[in-house]
Amino acid sequence: MRIIRKNLKVVLFLFAMLSFSLGYAQVKTVTGTVSDAGNGEPLPGVTIVVKGTTQGTITDFDGNFSIDVEQGQTIVLSYIGYTSQEVVITASNLVNVKLEQSMENLDEVVVIGYGQVKKEDATGSVAAVSSDDFNQGAITSPQELVTGKIAGVQITNSGGAPGEGSTIRIRGGSSLSASNDPLIVIDGVPISSDGVNGMRNPLNMIHPSDIETMTVLKDASATAIYGSRASNGVILITTKKGRKGAGLKLSYNGFSSYSTPSGKVDVLSTDDFRQTIIDQNGAGSNAASLLGNADTDWQDVVLSPSVSHDHNFSVTGNIKDIPFRASVGYSDQNGILKKSSMERWTGTVGFNPSFFDDHLKMNLNFKGMLIDNDFSNQGAIGTAVSFDPTQPIYVDSDRYGGYFTWLQGNGNPNTLAPTNPMALIMMHDDTSTAKRAVTNAQFDYNFHFLPDLKATLNLGYEYTDSEGTTIDDDDAPWTIGNGGGYYSEYTQEKKNKLLDFYLTYDKELESIESNISVMGGYSWQHFWSESYNFARSGITNEIINPENWDPTEYYLVSFFGRLNYSLKNKYLLTFTVRQDGTSRFSPDTRWGLFPSAAFAWRISEEEFLKNSAVVSDLKLRLGYGITGQQNIGSGDYPYLPRYTYSQENAQYQFGNQYYTTIRPEGYDSEIKWEETTTYNIGLDYGFMDNRISGTIDVYKRVTDDLLNFIPVPAGTNLTNMLLTNVGDLENRGFEFSVLGRIISKQDLSWEVGFNATYNENEITKLTATQMSLEEYPGVETGGISGAVGNNIQIHSVGYPANSFFVYEQVYDDAGKPIQGLYVDRNGDGQINSEDKYRLEKSAPDWFMGFNSKLYYKNWDFGFAGRVSLGNYVYNNVWSSSGSLNNLYWSSNYLLNVNQNALTTGFENPEYFSDYYVKNASFLRLDNISLGHTFKNLNADKMSLRLYGTVQNVFVVSDYEGLDPEVSNGIDNNIYPRPRVFMMGLSIDY
């Protein structure tokens, strides 16, 4: 963790200045410089002691030192994060030393909420990944840097589109109706949890090369300091900073990549399609007469290889002793779906000055982004799977863009038929531009009269401005019903203002071998946004969606505190509390109290283990806490009565006049946040000088006041369903991680990491009064394509969330499913919805990550991958286009079907058959990388690394769909994840 080492360098320098005397009179004066053996940077604050004495000194901010010593004596150089080194003084008066980083100590300090703590003193479940350990590859989104790296954290990319977002789940979801996304904090600024119009992923504002560490707070003892927003965990992103005393350093990191589709949906070939049409309907049938003469692979038409490139340039140094870092990044990412692209500019500037003998320290940070997106038309992906392969892309016509179009007898488009996939892309423009900035100024002041007391003021501001348009050509066949063509536009402006102020008192009580740290503060945050949208037809200018402005805002006011107590460096206690008040809820329910407590016992510091050659670290952790979730998905005013205006075509006639009506919506005036109570037991371990290290955690999370739509008596609330706090949900799990440093030599090192997580959840309550499954089956969810309004999943008491809700298929003696025949599970002699049952769920039982890094001299080799076990997927691609009657439609068009239609022989769709619920366990090798570093270039001032990486290398799975990794458990023509080949270059000067 470079940022950790930077902070420690400053701390150690100040400490050493107070601890050592330079007034020793010796035979001669030896001078020299101490630097990092890896990158050549000077190291300030390195302790240098004459062996066997208390005589010593430290290096200055440029790594220089001077010491009086006798010839033949030995000096010992030591520095946290580096391996100590001994040097025998010879006749020379000049000693230059390069220290090697110590792999055992790189994680010495971790960032936590409103501060940082030594890892050995952490009492909560906290995991950090530094820039040295990030995933390799063509990565443009920060969350991809740590995919598979942290136990308990499941990150599922939402698809292969440029800049695509991800679904992040920390220890499973804690909600059914509200958000399950973690809180993201960037350099101390909690960012808005809502998405940004015109952006796939709000985190794209940060270039991955600008990130120093990503820290995940998992249990309540670590997250409760963030109160009402922390039920789903917290991710702290720390960006790279300048370092005082460092010389000017220029860095460049760039790559070019080639992306190619990794597979296709297995549909009927052109010959098979033509023969099946004839076999089903006859050679002289109307269906056969609709066949064309072309041979078109529509998936190949819309999906094709693409080339992308990414660049980041940074400069780090000092301006009149003020450390700074500035960077600029450019990404041009093109997707494998035609016209799909993302062009992004990012920039960061940071200053880190200190004044008054380092009593006042400042962190001034600015991060900005400009992004242009072309979203293409992802509807073409599914249409390409089902479009008639005997038809050509183009026809000899000046209508409908010259693309083949299914027509009616009068020459107009057949509005019931699918549209040419190429036309969907080329006659459709969906573009956006988004600008986003996050800036903050943090001031830390250690009082002169009481250095143990520090005041911190953090002022933050986040601003987003986005706009986009969707335009369909005037002769686009799917717009004929609107009069021809389509035009829509939208804008969004968002502001997030932050003020944090807190005091920290840190005191070493030597007389009782204790340390106490007390922190208390106040936070104020204001979120405001305004959205606008409008749509009309392209030719007639008929209004489709009238102009609409939607301004909204909410406030969050908080008081928080934390107490850390350490006794004999062995027994650690942490207490935190936060009281949150939010304007999202009524005055009666808007305040909540979120406490936590944790205890840790550093067993390895006990006398019976302190000098053990086997056990180098052993710490037991116990934690308990309560956190909340206020992002309930019902806007910023869910407790207020709301009214909806009728549309123009739904006005009420009174005489000859038509009047707009308003309809009251259901609401709960006492609605409030969900609360999650977490119990955690953890063990941190290390053996053989931490050559083997890791963690084990067991947890239980109980969510109370779970939000759910429940039925209410008619007339009581002007609706038959009401969102209110009535439910309970439990998550139970186990986490294990291990890092093995198998070889650790000067020219050869090899480390292997592995983590595994088991998680199960169960809904224990969904209604205000206890009801049986017959009385209240649950809440259906998980919409599927192929029929309007169908859901394939359900939330039910006693079962996991998102369980599949299906009929039990009956098979013949050959193991072939029988059309329309299901098991009568309740034995009433008929098949209806009461015969559906709950089968498996979309979340895995186990998910794992593995990685390895091998260094030999100047070569490096690494790989990373993941395993998911027990996750099930509903194959909606099969169910929606897997029936033979789907081939020919009496409205005169043809559709292709997947090969599974021949396997089942289904004539008609069987959407709710459990046949389509498949085990989608998988092993995925995410990336594999090989690089070579050229050191000591340009008079030892420059190093250069060339590397090659393959991303999405392979997937091993029994799942027969395109990709077994589906975030919601429903496989429905997602944007395919490409296989990426890339070459990169990194330069440090």
Sequence and secondary structure as in RCSB ss.txt:
>XXXX:A:sequence
MRIIRKNLKVVLFLFAMLSFSLGYAQVKTVTGTVSDAGNGEPLPGVTIVVKGTTQGTITDFDGNFSIDVEQGQTI
VLSYIGYTSQEVVITASNLVNVKLEQSMENLDEVVVIGYGQVKKEDATGSVAAVSSDDFNQGAITSPQELVTGKI
AGVQITNSGGAPGEGSTIRIRGGSSLSASNDPLIVIDGVPISSDGVNGMRNPLNMIHPSDIETMTVLKDASATAI
YGSRASNGVILITTKKGRKGAGLKLSYNGFSSYSTPSGKVDVLSTDDFRQTIIDQNGAGSNAASLLGNADTDWQD
VVLSPSVSHDHNFSVTGNIKDIPFRASVGYSDQNGILKKSSMERWTGTVGFNPSFFDDHLKMNLNFKGMLIDNDF
SNQGAIGTAVSFDPTQPIYVDSDRYGGYFTWLQGNGNPNTLAPTNPMALIMMHDDTSTAKRAVTNAQFDYNFHFL
PDLKATLNLGYEYTDSEGTTIDDDDAPWTIGNGGGYYSEYTQEKKNKLLDFYLTYDKELESIESNISVMGGYSWQ
HFWSESYNFARSGITNEIINPENWDPTEYYLVSFFGRLNYSLKNKYLLTFTVRQDGTSRFSPDTRWGLFPSAAFA
WRISEEEFLKNSAVVSDLKLRLGYGITGQQNIGSGDYPYLPRYTYSQENAQYQFGNQYYTTIRPEGYDSEIKWEE
TTTYNIGLDYGFMDNRISGTIDVYKRVTDDLLNFIPVPAGTNLTNMLLTNVGDLENRGFEFSVLGRIISKQDLSW
EVGFNATYNENEITKLTATQMSLEEYPGVETGGISGAVGNNIQIHSVGYPANSFFVYEQVYDDAGKPIQGLYVDR
NGDGQINSEDKYRLEKSAPDWFMGFNSKLYYKNWDFGFAGRVSLGNYVYNNVWSSSGSLNNLYWSSNYLLNVNQN
ALTTGFENPEYFSDYYVKNASFLRLDNISLGHTFKNLNADKMSLRLYGTVQNVFVVSDYEGLDPEVSNGIDNNIY
PRPRVFMMGLSIDY
>XXXX:A:secstr
 HHHHHHHHHHHHHHHHHH       SEEEEEEEEETTT  B TT EEEETTSS EEE  TTSEEEEEE TT EE
EEE TTB  EEEE  S SEEEEEE B GGGTTSEEEETTEEEEGGG  S EEEEEGGGS  SS  SGGGGGTTTS
TTEEEEE  SSTT  EEEEESS S SSS    EEEETTEE  SS  TT S GGGGS GGGEEEEEEE SHHHHGG
GGGG TT EEEEEE    TT   EEEEEEEEEEEEE     B  HHHHHHHHHHHH TTSHHHHT  S    HHH
HHB  EEEEEEEEEEEEEETTEEEEEEEEEEEEE SBTT EEEEEEEEEEE  EETTTTEEEEEEEEEEEEEEE 
  THHHHHHHHB TTS SB S SSGGGB   B TTSSB TTS   HHHHHHTEEEEEEEEEEEEEEEEEEE SS 
TTEEEEEEEEEEEEEEEEEEEE TT GGGGGGTS EEEEEEEEEEEEEEEEEEEEEEEEGGGTEEEEEEEEEEEE
EEEEEEEEEEEESSS  EEEEEEEEEEEEEEEEEEEEEEEEETTTEEEEEEEEEEEETTS TTTSEEEEEEEEEE
EEGGGSHHHHT SSEEEEEEEEEEEEEEE   SS S TTS  EEE  GGG EEETTEEE  EEE    TT   EE
EEEEEEEEEEEETTTTEEEEEEEEEEEEEEEEEEEE  TTSSSSSEEEEEEEEEEEEEEEEEEEEEEEE SSEEE
EEEEEEEEEEEEEEE SSS   TTT   EEEEE SSSTT EEEEE TTS TTEEEEB EEE TTS EEEEEE  T
T SSS SGGG EEEEESS SEEEEEEEEEEETTEEEEEEEEEEES EEEEHHHHHS  GGGSEETTTEEB  BTH
HHHH  SS  TTBGGGEEE  EEEEEEEEEEEEEEEHHHHTEEEEEEEEEEEEEEEES  SS S  TTSEES   
  EEEEEEEEEEE 
